[in-house]
Amino acid sequence: MAYDIEHIRHDFPILEREVNRRKLVYFDSGATAQKPLEVIETTERLMREYNANIHRGVHHLSGVMTEMYEEAREKLRQFIGAEHREEVIFTAGATASINLVAYAWSQRYLRAGDNVVVSEMEHHSNIVPWQLACERHGAELRVLPFDDCGELQLDKLDELIDSRTRLVAVTEASNTLGTMPLLEPIIAKAHGVGAVVMVDGCQGIVHGGGDVARRGYDFYAFSGHKLYGPTGIGVLYGRKELLESMPPFMGGGDMVDKVTFARTTYAPLPLKYEAGTSNFIGAVGLGAAVEYLQRVGVAAIEEHEQMLLEYMTSRLLEVEGLKIYGTAQRKCPLVCFTIEGTHPYDVGMILDKLGVAIRTGHHCAEPVMTHYGVTGMCRASIGMYNTREEVDALVEGLKRAVMMLK
């Protein structure tokens, strides 16, 4: 079945609006993806017709909402390839998921003299929580570097991962370089010394990632809003035996079995890590987003986006003074670049006047900027709804920016 881009674009109402009297061209899906009507209408209907707190009520609305919430968990379990529904924890987002692991896992497993390995291309949310954990427990933070093409230097694994390594944190797809690193040797090396692996799937889950059990991930985190779902909802996957062995991250309602002033016991998974009122509207909305993606076809979306990535890369190189960062063989559909003699913010502002939305700055990946000796980059990230004509509009806008700024 052919990829019907016009039909797909019709499903995203925001694409019909204008910005600065020009039709919106949206190349910022790596920051947050736009929402299909199915997700918008689902969340609106829930608030209009079914809104009631989950797990705690005997009345009709609470029961219906609880059922939909747990159905969403099962949809996500199947989508990411987890073995058990208890391994899917709903959180506020990927940052919350990683911080949960960094706190609760480290309380149980990290000690003075141990080490944690992170890659140089990580988003801040997969760096800072591990820095904090190492500071709390007297452990060492080690860094797996990447080369100038944006490929992780896997030949450094033997000197970085040793018998005192307890965890390796690595991205499934870099939010700046686009690199989709080869994770198999990293996972094999980590597991070989008894360490666990935390995979940041924020960009990867949107572009063919997941399959967590088969790939041997121990922990996996992603945010719903990058997966065409609502904001304020995310997922943490953790192997069941690991999650059961760790202490809770937060205390409160719904995560307890019995509470006395002498002692509290905790609810079984997954409730143990879902203290308080969960974002049940967001969870069901994320389930709707997953259903939408599956109906369109995940493989078809990936093929369309890779075609656009190739086209965008070739067309961007027509722009005078433009330099692309990240030329790995396996990339997710985004491109970071600078233009000689210009500032990324100025480029982004001119494009905005032309109705073209990109992201500018350090993209919460300052170590990547430091590696290349720049303070910021422009980033154009592709979504399932983008077209070749929009790539052309981006390139023509960049050429105009060059004329104005140089």
C-alpha positions as CSV (number, residue, x, y, z in Angstrom):
1,M,0.0,0.0,0.0
2,A,1.4,3.4,-1.0
3,Y,2.2,5.9,1.7
4,D,-0.6,8.4,1.4
5,I,1.1,11.6,2.7
6,E,-1.8,13.9,1.9
7,H,-4.2,11.7,3.8
8,I,-1.8,11.6,6.7
9,R,-1.3,15.4,6.7
10,H,-5.1,15.8,6.9
11,D,-5.0,13.9,10.2
12,F,-2.9,16.7,11.8
13,P,-5.0,19.8,12.0
14,I,-2.2,22.1,13.1
15,L,-0.5,21.7,9.7
16,E,-3.3,23.7,8.1
17,R,-2.5,26.9,10.1
18,E,-0.4,29.8,9.0
19,V,2.6,31.4,10.8
20,N,3.5,34.9,9.8
21,R,0.9,34.7,6.9
22,R,2.7,31.6,5.5
23,K,1.6,28.0,5.7
24,L,3.4,26.3,8.6
25,V,6.4,24.1,7.7
26,Y,7.2,22.1,10.9
27,F,10.6,20.6,11.2
28,D,10.8,20.4,15.0
29,S,9.3,16.9,15.7
30,G,12.4,15.9,17.6
31,A,11.4,18.4,20.3
32,T,7.7,17.5,20.2
33,A,5.7,15.9,17.5
34,Q,2.3,17.2,16.3
35,K,-0.8,15.3,17.3
36,P,-3.2,13.5,15.0
37,L,-6.9,14.0,15.4
38,E,-7.3,10.6,16.9
39,V,-5.2,11.6,19.9
40,I,-6.8,15.1,20.2
41,E,-10.3,13.7,20.1
42,T,-9.5,10.8,22.5
43,T,-8.2,13.1,25.2
44,E,-11.0,15.6,24.7
45,R,-13.6,12.8,24.9
46,L,-12.1,11.4,28.1
47,M,-12.3,14.7,29.8
48,R,-15.8,15.3,28.6
49,E,-17.3,11.9,29.3
50,Y,-15.1,9.6,31.4
51,N,-13.0,11.8,33.7
52,A,-12.6,10.0,37.1
53,N,-9.6,8.9,39.2
54,I,-8.4,5.4,38.6
55,H,-7.9,2.4,40.8
56,R,-9.6,3.9,43.8
57,G,-13.3,4.1,43.0
58,V,-16.1,1.6,42.9
59,H,-18.3,3.9,40.8
60,H,-18.9,3.4,37.1
61,L,-16.6,6.2,35.7
62,S,-13.7,5.2,37.8
63,G,-14.0,1.6,36.7
64,V,-14.2,2.5,33.0
65,M,-11.2,4.9,33.3
66,T,-9.2,2.3,35.1
67,E,-9.9,-0.3,32.4
68,M,-8.9,2.1,29.7
69,Y,-5.7,3.0,31.6
70,E,-4.6,-0.6,32.0
71,E,-5.6,-1.3,28.3
72,A,-3.2,1.5,27.4
73,R,-0.4,-0.2,29.4
74,E,-1.0,-3.4,27.5
75,K,-0.9,-1.5,24.1
76,L,2.5,0.0,25.2
77,R,3.8,-3.4,26.3
78,Q,3.1,-4.9,22.9
79,F,4.4,-1.8,21.1
80,I,7.8,-1.9,22.8
81,G,8.1,-5.7,23.0
82,A,8.1,-6.1,26.8
83,E,7.4,-9.6,28.2
84,H,5.2,-8.5,31.1
85,R,2.7,-5.7,31.6
86,E,4.2,-5.1,35.1
87,E,7.4,-4.0,33.3
88,V,5.6,-0.9,31.8
89,I,5.6,2.0,34.3
90,F,3.8,5.2,33.4
91,T,5.7,8.4,34.3
92,A,5.6,12.1,33.6
93,G,8.2,11.6,30.7
94,A,11.6,10.3,29.8
95,T,13.4,12.6,32.3
96,A,11.2,11.3,35.1
97,S,11.8,7.7,34.0
98,I,15.6,8.1,34.0
99,N,15.6,9.9,37.3
100,L,13.5,7.1,38.8
101,V,16.1,4.5,37.8
102,A,19.0,6.7,38.7
103,Y,17.6,7.1,42.3
104,A,16.0,3.8,43.0
105,W,18.4,1.5,41.2
106,S,21.5,3.3,42.6
107,Q,20.0,3.0,46.2
108,R,20.1,-0.7,45.8
109,Y,23.1,-1.3,43.6
110,L,25.6,1.5,43.4
111,R,28.5,1.8,46.0
112,A,31.7,3.8,46.5
113,G,34.4,2.7,44.0
114,D,31.9,1.6,41.4
115,N,31.5,3.3,38.0
116,V,28.8,4.3,35.6
117,V,29.5,4.7,31.9
118,V,27.6,7.2,29.8
119,S,28.2,8.2,26.1
120,E,29.4,11.6,25.0
121,M,26.4,12.1,22.8
122,E,23.7,11.8,25.5
123,H,21.0,14.3,26.2
124,H,21.4,16.0,29.5
125,S,18.6,13.9,31.0
126,N,20.8,10.8,30.5
127,I,23.9,12.5,32.0
128,V,22.9,14.6,34.9
129,P,20.9,12.0,36.9
130,W,23.9,9.7,36.7
131,Q,26.2,12.4,37.9
132,L,24.0,13.0,40.8
133,A,23.8,9.3,41.6
134,C,27.6,9.0,41.4
135,E,28.0,12.0,43.7
136,R,25.6,10.5,46.2
137,H,27.3,7.1,46.4
138,G,31.0,7.9,45.7
139,A,31.1,6.3,42.3
140,E,32.9,7.4,39.2
141,L,31.3,8.6,36.0
142,R,33.1,7.5,32.8
143,V,32.5,8.7,29.2
144,L,32.4,6.7,26.0
145,P,33.4,9.2,23.3
146,F,32.3,9.5,19.7
147,D,34.4,10.4,16.6
148,D,33.9,13.4,14.4
149,C,31.5,11.4,12.2
150,G,29.2,10.9,15.2
151,E,30.0,7.2,15.7
152,L,30.6,5.9,19.2
153,Q,34.2,4.6,19.6
154,L,33.3,1.1,20.5
155,D,37.0,0.1,20.6
156,K,37.1,2.0,23.9
157,L,34.7,-0.3,25.6
158,D,37.3,-2.6,27.0
159,E,39.1,0.2,28.9
160,L,35.9,1.8,30.2
161,I,33.7,-1.2,31.2
162,D,35.3,-3.3,33.9
163,S,34.3,-5.4,36.9
164,R,33.3,-2.3,38.9
165,T,30.9,-1.0,36.2
166,R,27.4,-1.2,37.4
167,L,25.4,0.5,34.7
168,V,25.9,1.8,31.1
169,A,23.6,4.6,29.9
170,V,23.3,5.1,26.1
171,T,21.0,6.6,23.6
172,E,19.1,4.6,21.0
173,A,19.2,7.6,18.7
174,S,21.1,10.9,19.3
175,N,18.9,14.0,19.4
176,T,21.7,16.1,17.9
177,L,23.8,13.8,15.6
178,G,21.0,11.5,14.6
179,T,23.3,8.6,15.2
180,M,21.6,5.3,15.9
181,P,24.6,3.6,17.6
182,L,25.2,-0.1,17.4
183,L,24.0,-1.2,20.8
184,E,24.6,-4.9,20.7
185,P,28.4,-4.8,21.6
186,I,27.7,-2.3,24.3
187,I,25.0,-4.5,25.9
188,A,27.1,-7.6,25.5
189,K,30.1,-6.0,27.2
190,A,28.0,-4.6,30.0
191,H,26.2,-7.8,30.7
192,G,29.5,-9.7,30.5
193,V,30.7,-7.9,33.7
194,G,27.3,-8.0,35.4
195,A,26.3,-4.4,34.6
196,V,22.9,-3.3,33.4
197,V,22.0,-1.0,30.5
198,M,19.8,2.1,30.5
199,V,18.7,3.0,27.0
200,D,17.3,6.5,26.2
201,G,14.6,5.8,23.6
202,C,13.2,9.3,23.2
203,Q,14.2,9.6,19.5
204,G,14.6,5.9,18.8
205,I,11.1,4.7,19.7
206,V,9.7,7.1,17.0
207,H,12.0,5.6,14.4
208,G,12.1,1.9,14.7
209,G,13.3,1.5,18.2
210,G,12.0,-0.6,21.1
211,D,11.8,-4.4,20.9
212,V,13.3,-4.2,24.4
213,A,13.2,-7.9,25.5
214,R,14.7,-9.2,22.3
215,R,17.5,-6.6,22.3
216,G,18.4,-7.2,25.9
217,Y,17.6,-3.7,27.3
218,D,17.4,-3.6,31.1
219,F,15.8,-0.2,31.3
220,Y,14.2,1.9,28.5
221,A,12.7,5.3,28.7
222,F,10.7,7.5,26.3
223,S,8.3,10.4,26.3
224,G,4.8,10.3,24.8
225,H,4.9,13.8,23.2
226,K,7.6,12.8,20.8
227,L,5.6,9.7,19.8
228,Y,2.6,11.8,18.5
229,G,1.0,11.5,21.9
230,P,0.1,13.9,24.7
231,T,2.6,15.8,26.8
232,G,3.2,15.0,30.5
233,I,3.2,11.2,29.9
234,G,6.1,8.9,29.5
235,V,7.1,5.2,29.9
236,L,9.8,3.4,31.8
237,Y,10.4,-0.2,30.9
238,G,12.4,-2.2,33.4
239,R,13.1,-5.9,33.6
240,K,10.6,-7.3,36.2
241,E,13.2,-8.8,38.5
242,L,15.2,-5.5,38.6
243,L,12.1,-3.4,39.3
244,E,11.0,-5.8,42.1
245,S,14.5,-5.5,43.7
246,M,14.6,-1.7,43.8
247,P,13.0,0.5,46.4
248,P,10.2,3.0,45.5
249,F,11.2,6.3,44.0
250,M,8.3,8.3,45.5
251,G,5.9,7.6,48.3
252,G,2.2,8.4,48.4
253,G,-1.1,7.0,47.4
254,D,-1.7,3.9,45.2
255,M,1.9,2.7,45.6
256,V,1.3,1.1,49.0
257,D,0.0,-2.2,50.3
258,K,-0.5,-1.3,54.0
259,V,0.5,1.8,55.9
260,T,1.1,2.1,59.6
261,F,3.3,4.5,61.5
262,A,5.5,1.5,62.4
263,R,6.0,0.2,58.9
264,T,4.7,0.5,55.3
265,T,4.6,-2.2,52.7
266,Y,4.4,-1.5,49.0
267,A,2.0,-2.5,46.2
268,P,3.2,-4.9,43.5
269,L,4.4,-3.8,40.1
270,P,3.6,-1.6,38.3
271,L,1.8,0.4,41.1
272,K,4.9,0.5,43.2
273,Y,6.4,3.2,41.0
274,E,3.2,5.1,40.2
275,A,2.6,7.1,43.3
276,G,-0.2,9.7,43.4
277,T,-2.7,10.4,40.7
278,S,-1.3,9.1,37.4
279,N,-1.8,11.0,34.1
280,F,-4.5,8.6,33.1
281,I,-5.8,10.9,30.3
282,G,-2.3,11.1,28.9
283,A,-1.7,7.3,29.1
284,V,-4.9,6.5,27.2
285,G,-4.0,9.3,24.7
286,L,-0.6,7.7,24.2
287,G,-2.3,4.4,23.6
288,A,-4.3,6.1,20.9
289,A,-1.2,7.5,19.3
290,V,0.4,4.0,19.2
291,E,-2.7,2.6,17.5
292,Y,-2.6,5.4,14.9
293,L,1.0,4.7,14.1
294,Q,0.4,1.0,13.8
295,R,-2.6,1.6,11.5
296,V,-0.5,3.8,9.2
297,G,2.4,1.3,9.4
298,V,5.6,1.8,11.4
299,A,7.8,0.4,8.6
300,A,6.1,2.6,6.0
301,I,6.6,5.7,8.2
302,E,10.3,4.8,8.7
303,E,10.8,4.3,4.9
304,H,9.2,7.7,4.2
305,E,11.3,9.5,6.8
306,Q,14.5,8.0,5.6
307,M,13.7,9.0,2.1
308,L,13.2,12.6,3.3
309,L,16.4,12.5,5.4
310,E,18.4,11.6,2.3
311,Y,16.7,14.3,0.3
312,M,17.1,16.9,3.0
313,T,20.8,16.1,3.5
314,S,21.6,16.4,-0.2
315,R,19.6,19.7,-0.5
316,L,21.1,21.3,2.6
317,L,24.6,20.9,1.1
318,E,23.6,23.4,-1.6
319,V,23.5,26.1,1.1
320,E,26.7,28.2,1.1
321,G,28.8,27.6,4.2
322,L,26.5,25.0,5.7
323,K,28.2,22.2,7.8
324,I,26.3,19.1,8.9
325,Y,27.2,17.5,12.2
326,G,26.7,13.7,12.4
327,T,27.3,11.6,9.3
328,A,27.0,8.1,10.8
329,Q,25.8,5.3,8.6
330,R,22.7,4.7,10.7
331,K,20.8,7.9,11.4
332,C,17.3,8.8,12.6
333,P,15.7,11.5,10.4
334,L,17.2,14.7,11.8
335,V,20.0,17.0,10.7
336,C,22.0,19.4,12.9
337,F,24.0,22.1,11.1
338,T,25.7,25.5,11.3
339,I,26.2,28.1,8.6
340,E,29.5,29.8,8.5
341,G,29.3,33.5,9.6
342,T,25.9,33.2,11.1
343,H,24.4,32.5,14.6
344,P,21.9,29.6,14.8
345,Y,19.3,31.9,16.6
346,D,19.4,34.4,13.8
347,V,18.9,31.7,11.2
348,G,16.0,30.2,13.2
349,M,14.3,33.6,13.6
350,I,14.5,34.4,9.8
351,L,13.1,30.9,9.0
352,D,10.3,31.6,11.5
353,K,9.4,34.7,9.6
354,L,9.0,32.5,6.5
355,G,6.8,30.0,8.4
356,V,9.5,27.4,8.8
357,A,10.0,26.0,12.4
358,I,13.3,24.5,13.3
359,R,15.1,24.2,16.7
360,T,18.2,26.2,17.6
361,G,20.6,26.1,20.5
362,H,22.6,23.3,22.3
363,H,19.6,20.9,22.3
364,C,20.3,19.8,25.9
365,A,23.5,18.2,24.7
366,E,26.2,20.6,25.6
367,P,29.0,17.9,25.5
368,V,28.2,17.4,21.8
369,M,28.6,21.2,21.2
370,T,31.9,21.1,23.2
371,H,33.1,18.2,21.1
372,Y,32.8,20.3,17.9
373,G,33.8,23.6,19.4
374,V,30.4,25.4,18.8
375,T,27.9,27.0,21.2
376,G,24.8,25.9,19.3
377,M,23.4,24.4,16.1
378,C,20.3,24.5,14.0
379,R,18.3,21.3,14.0
380,A,15.7,20.2,11.4
381,S,13.9,17.0,12.5
382,I,11.5,15.1,10.3
383,G,8.1,13.7,11.2
384,M,5.8,11.3,9.4
385,Y,3.9,14.2,7.9
386,N,6.7,16.1,6.3
387,T,7.1,16.4,2.5
388,R,9.8,17.0,-0.1
389,E,8.2,20.4,-0.9
390,E,8.7,21.3,2.8
391,V,12.3,20.4,2.5
392,D,12.5,22.7,-0.5
393,A,10.9,25.5,1.6
394,L,13.5,25.0,4.3
395,V,16.4,25.1,1.9
396,E,15.1,28.2,0.1
397,G,14.6,29.9,3.5
398,L,18.2,29.0,4.5
399,K,19.6,30.5,1.3
400,R,17.6,33.7,2.0
401,A,19.0,33.8,5.6
402,V,22.5,33.5,4.2
403,M,21.9,36.5,1.9
404,M,20.6,38.5,4.8
405,L,23.2,37.6,7.4
406,K,26.4,37.5,5.5
